[in-house]
Amino acid sequence: MKKKFYMELSVLAIAVFILVFAMGNAGAFGIGVQDNGNGHLPQLVGMGATLMGNQPPGNESEVEKTTLPPAEFSEGYPELLNATRSRAFIQLKSDYDTDVYYVVLEGGADEPSPEQVREGTDAHDEGLADDRQGELTLNAGEDKCLEITGLAEETSYDIYFHTDYGPLNNLSKLAIETDSEFAGGSGTSGDPYQIATPNHLHHVRDSQEIRHFGPEETIYFELIEDIDLGVPPYNEGKGWRPIIFYGEFNGNNHTISNLYINRPDEDYVGLFARFAPSVYYR
């Protein structure tokens, strides 16, 4: 069975246990549980996902007017696809062949001039680090995803763009805000970690791999919004990396859509790879 797919799961409204033994079956699809012989299984409460088309990723962004004519992008661009805790993925498109220059500044920083954007400096001619400025080439009608790295968690940034094509003094601004680990919560039964974006769902993995677990140490999670995984980096390359899960997950009748996995050489593929209450991670 091929493991390059988009997954559809139905939401359950009550607590369920899901057992799919994928051992020895390369390309196993679904949510897998590896039996450890001690009888402990995680609880899934209303957990599920359904393909629902495109749902917004939940990040904050806005194309704002500058004091100058806008850069020569197609209508609706630049567009923020996703902003994680440290990265931003921005879709660019132009109806014309053009070089694009950009700088990444802290939110609320003074507006640079087009010349300063081309030179990779801020409004006070201070040079910016390589991950805070750059250039790329767009062919007419081409979509291109710009990835910006090294950002700080829960921080506002203003990204300024200037294009060769168009008025000489063109300038566009995209204001974004990076994501948090979770939307809220502390991971206890009375205060579960809240999941509202694809990045929060990704951090379910982080929250477990950095802790020591025993049968009594359950961590609790709940969905508070529908989740669309059809955004970078989860819809490209190998796609979603399955989570080895221990804990309780409450789906609250929300949906998880557009799960993409392309891992033909791996077993235990799915939203969750397997449930491992007796496995310890550091």
SULGI-V165625 format. One record per residue. N is the residue number from 1. PSI is psi in whole degrees, -180 to 180 (* if undefined). D_CENTER is the distance of its C-alpha to the mean C-alpha in whole Angstrom. Layout:
# SULGI-V165625
N/PSI/D_CENTER, N/PSI/D_CENTER
This chain:
# SULGI-V165625
1/132/27, 2/148/24, 3/22/21, 4/111/19, 5/167/18, 6/129/16, 7/142/17, 8/123/19, 9/149/20, 10/142/22, 11/136/21, 12/141/24, 13/-10/26, 14/172/28, 15/135/27, 16/158/27, 17/131/27, 18/124/26, 19/116/28, 20/106/27, 21/110/29, 22/5/27, 23/130/29, 24/5/31, 25/90/29, 26/129/27, 27/14/25, 28/137/25, 29/139/22, 30/-159/21, 31/118/21, 32/146/23, 33/128/25, 34/119/28, 35/127/31, 36/3/32, 37/-2/35, 38/0/35, 39/-2/34, 40/132/31, 41/150/28, 42/160/25, 43/137/25, 44/118/23, 45/110/24, 46/30/23, 47/139/20, 48/180/19, 49/147/17, 50/139/18, 51/120/17, 52/13/17, 53/-153/16, 54/118/14, 55/145/13, 56/143/11, 57/-15/7, 58/3/9, 59/154/9, 60/129/13, 61/156/14, 62/132/18, 63/118/20, 64/152/23, 65/144/26, 66/-176/28, 67/-1/32, 68/167/32, 69/148/31, 70/156/28, 71/160/27, 72/74/27, 73/159/24, 74/160/24, 75/134/24, 76/0/20, 77/153/19, 78/151/18, 79/128/15, 80/120/11, 81/-41/9, 82/146/5, 83/114/6, 84/-165/5, 85/-23/9, 86/-3/10, 87/154/9, 88/140/9, 89/117/9, 90/126/12, 91/130/14, 92/146/18, 93/141/21, 94/150/25, 95/0/28, 96/156/29, 97/127/29, 98/150/28, 99/143/27, 100/131/24, 101/146/24, 102/153/22, 103/149/22, 104/117/19, 105/158/21, 106/146/21, 107/133/21, 108/0/24, 109/157/26, 110/145/29, 111/126/28, 112/166/29, 113/162/31, 114/-38/30, 115/-39/33, 116/-36/31, 117/-42/27, 118/-35/29, 119/-9/30, 120/37/27, 121/169/28, 122/-171/28, 123/-13/31, 124/20/33, 125/22/33, 126/126/31, 127/146/29, 128/153/26, 129/162/24, 130/-32/23, 131/7/19, 132/6/20, 133/161/22, 134/-175/22, 135/157/24, 136/166/23, 137/132/25, 138/131/24, 139/153/27, 140/128/28, 141/1/26, 142/135/23, 143/134/19, 144/137/17, 145/122/14, 146/124/14, 147/126/12, 148/128/13, 149/175/13, 150/23/15, 151/161/14, 152/150/15, 153/141/13, 154/51/14, 155/142/16, 156/139/17, 157/149/17, 158/123/19, 159/121/19, 160/138/22, 161/143/23, 162/137/26, 163/148/27, 164/-39/31, 165/143/31, 166/-172/33, 167/145/34, 168/-28/35, 169/29/34, 170/149/30, 171/130/27, 172/153/24, 173/130/22, 174/116/18, 175/127/17, 176/166/14, 177/130/13, 178/162/10, 179/170/9, 180/173/11, 181/-50/11, 182/166/12, 183/-18/14, 184/-178/17, 185/166/19, 186/2/21, 187/7/21, 188/169/24, 189/-36/26, 190/-13/27, 191/67/23, 192/155/20, 193/134/17, 194/133/15, 195/117/12, 196/-11/11, 197/165/7, 198/-34/5, 199/-38/4, 200/-42/8, 201/-40/9, 202/-37/7, 203/-10/10, 204/-40/12, 205/-48/13, 206/-41/14, 207/-22/16, 208/-35/18, 209/-18/18, 210/4/20, 211/159/22, 212/134/26, 213/146/26, 214/173/29, 215/-26/30, 216/-7/31, 217/75/27, 218/136/25, 219/139/22, 220/140/21, 221/152/18, 222/142/17, 223/135/15, 224/-3/16, 225/160/14, 226/144/14, 227/127/10, 228/112/9, 229/7/7, 230/45/9, 231/154/6, 232/147/6, 233/10/6, 234/-12/6, 235/20/9, 236/163/11, 237/-128/14, 238/-9/14, 239/-150/11, 240/136/10, 241/114/12, 242/148/14, 243/132/15, 244/116/19, 245/136/19, 246/122/22, 247/-161/22, 248/131/22, 249/118/19, 250/113/20, 251/-15/18, 252/31/21, 253/22/21, 254/176/18, 255/150/16, 256/115/13, 257/160/13, 258/42/12, 259/122/12, 260/127/13, 261/129/14, 262/78/17, 263/71/19, 264/-15/22, 265/12/24, 266/150/22, 267/174/23, 268/59/22, 269/144/19, 270/-178/17, 271/-48/14, 272/133/17, 273/-49/19, 274/164/22, 275/128/23, 276/75/25, 277/-18/26, 278/3/29, 279/137/27, 280/139/26, 281/146/23, 282/*/23
